[in-house]
Amino acid sequence: MALSQDCVLTSISNCLELPDLCSLEAASSEISKGMADFTPQAWIDACNQEFFSVTNVDKASIKSLLGAVEQFDHTLHEHSILMTSQKEVQSFVKAFEQVEKKKSKHLQSGGASVNTFVGLLRFSDENVQSYLDNPQSTVSCVPLPIEVGDEVFDVTLSWSNGTMCASARPWNISRKQPKEIGLHVRAVSSPLTMHKDFILRKAEEQQRGTGLCYMPQKSAAFAAEMKKGILVVGLGHDLKGCEVCSTAEALQLENPTWKCPEPVLI
């Protein structure tokens, strides 16, 4: 009995790197051009290996997702991220493209160190409950290890007074003059709209940063989002040649019809 393309790819997908999987599929597609397009299990398995779980997403979108994930310098999450629509995947890929543009611009402006990342902001049950009890309280995520040059920083994002703030603590605390770093973070496929830039000059000093941060939902819905985890992409960079501008201005350049929404009290 002849084996289907799906069966063959699935049976060996766990043994292949992503480029090899692409080559194998291209070759098998030449043999079976008459077959209808479908989503082979091999591509879904490849997503699972990258801690992404996808449903209701076609093969082309899965390829775009994997292509973006493979190009991030660092993946900072060990929990599977669920994507259940084409729109969610497209939002992720677009966010990746924007981060890559910022990376290129930083290097072209004279920057020496820049690393892109994808991660999940996770909040403890205690912090989620604290926020529910008092939405004006400050709650912090589990720190993300961000590399900038030859140093690693534990970066903490904290929800405080209606916006996301950031602080950083270098792993090498014995260094007399800690490195100053820049941080760009974007929320993806979340009720939270966040495109923010931070300049972090002192260890563990919380900064409000610049840019856009907007949560239209009420506190209970936002607490549920915190508990699930907030998907973010971004980059950490040195301050050489760094030009910090308002993310709201950048959004208006990308989309001239964009206007900042009216805030909603939560």
Stockholm file with secondary structure:
# STOCKHOLM 1.0

chainA/1-266         MALSQDCVLTSISNCLELPDLCSLEAASSEISKGMADFTPQAWIDACNQEFFSVTNVDKASIKSLLGAVEQFDHTLHEHSILMTSQKEVQSFVKAFEQVEKKKSKHLQSGGASVNTFVGLLRFSDENVQSYLDNPQSTVSCVPLPIEVGDEVFDVTLSWSNGTMCASARPWNISRKQPKEIGLHVRAVSSPLTMHKDFILRKAEEQQRGTGLCYMPQKSAAFAAEMKKGILVVGLGHDLKGCEVCSTAEALQLENPTWKCPEPVLI
#=GR chainA/1-266 SS CCCCHHHHHHHHGGGSCHHHHHHHHHHHHHHTTTSCCCCCHHHHHHHHHTTEEECSCCHHHHHHHHHHHHHSSEEECCSCEEECSHHHHHHHHHHHHHHHHHHHHHHHTTCCCEEEEEEEECCCHHHHHHHHHCTTSCEECCCEEEEETTEEEEEEEEEETTEEEEEEEESCTTCSSCCCEEEEEEECSSSSEEEEEEEECSTTCCBCCEEEEECCSCHHHHHHHHHHCEEEEEEEECSTTCCCCCHHHHHHHHCTTCCCCCCCCC
#=GC SS_cons         CCCCHHHHHHHHGGGSCHHHHHHHHHHHHHHTTTSCCCCCHHHHHHHHHTTEEECSCCHHHHHHHHHHHHHSSEEECCSCEEECSHHHHHHHHHHHHHHHHHHHHHHHTTCCCEEEEEEEECCCHHHHHHHHHCTTSCEECCCEEEEETTEEEEEEEEEETTEEEEEEEESCTTCSSCCCEEEEEEECSSSSEEEEEEEECSTTCCBCCEEEEECCSCHHHHHHHHHHCEEEEEEEECSTTCCCCCHHHHHHHHCTTCCCCCCCCC
//
